């Protein structure tokens, strides 16, 4: 009977952690781009800007309706065939592009719902004192919507973080790729994949605690 090799798992942990900065960096950069893109998409749909709403709908429909792995392959293998200028794009850059746009589509819907959940009287009151639509959105509506959007956006980020594990299919040397290489060389698949699973789990637990702290902080004015 094969026994679980605790010693091997403990030796593997520091090896996996050496590549953690790549996973976290990929997730952080993708999060920033996804938030900015998602906010632009959400505002486009809320304000119903002529000529742009259908583009936003098409974007959201495509990136929510197709698998992330297919999108990563399109960015890394497909687009360089159509646009030669993209042939120098690295696997890391392609992974960030795929992750960012994929989760921007989900975050856009989360932010749009949060914006629409703010009472219309807030907007009307802002306009009545001379604020423009953009000023009312920036100063009145978005701060209130942020509190509502935190839980779904954090769920999106956690999904994004876990989805960085797909970047190994493009050759990005992150923690999942390293775990797979170690498993293939040692044939200790359970130990290798359990270690990387525990690393992801620990990061998600920290993110969940951060979400709780942020929710409490943003809700102080509503108590």
C-alpha positions, 0 to 999 in steps of 0.5 A, a space after each residue: 500500500 502506498 503511503 502519503 509521503 509527508 517528508 516529500 510534501 514538506 520539501 516540495 512546499 518551499 519549491 512551490 512557494 518560489 513561484 508564488 509571486 508569479 501567480 500573485 502578480 498575474 492575479 493582481 495585474 489581471 484584477 486591476 485591468 478587469 476592474 477598470 474594463 468592467 467599470 467602463 462596460 458597466 457605465 456604458 450599459 448604465 448610461 446607454 451610450 449610443 453606439 457602444 451599448 451593443 459593443 459592451 453587450 457583445 463583449 460580455 456575451 462572448 467572454 461569459 459564453 466561451 471557456 476561459 481555456 479557449 480564450 487563453 489559446 486564442 490570445 496566445 496561439 490564434 491572435 499572433 497568426 492574424 496580427 504579426 505584431 503580437 508574435 512577440 507576446 509572451 505567455 505571461 502577457 497572453 495569460 493576463 490578457 485572457 484573465 483580464 478580459 474574461 473576468 471583466 465581463 463578469 465584474 461588469 455585470 456585478 458593478 452594473 447591478 450594484 450601481 442600479 441598486 442605488 436608489 434613483 433619488 440619490 441621483 436626482 438629488 445630486 442633479 438638483 444641486 447642480 452636479 453633472 451626471 458624471 459628478 453624481 456618479 463619481 461622488 454619490 452613486 459609485 461610493 454607495 455601489 462599492 459597498 454593495 459590489 464588494 462581495 460579488 467582486 471578491 468572488 470574481 477575484 477568487 475565481 480569477 486567482 484560481 483560474 491562474 492555474 490554467 496559465 500553465 497550459 501556455 507555459 507560464 511557470 507558476 505554482 501549478 506548472 511547478 507542481 505538475 513538473 515535480 509530480 511528473 518527475 517524482 510520480 508523487 502526484 497526490 502529494 504534489 497536487 495536494 501541496 498546491 491545492 493547500 497553497 491556493 486554499 490558504 490564499 483564498 482564506 486570506 482573501 475572504 478575511 480581507 473581504 470581511 474586513 473591507 465590508 465592515 469598514 465600508 458599512 460603518 456609515 450605515 450602522 
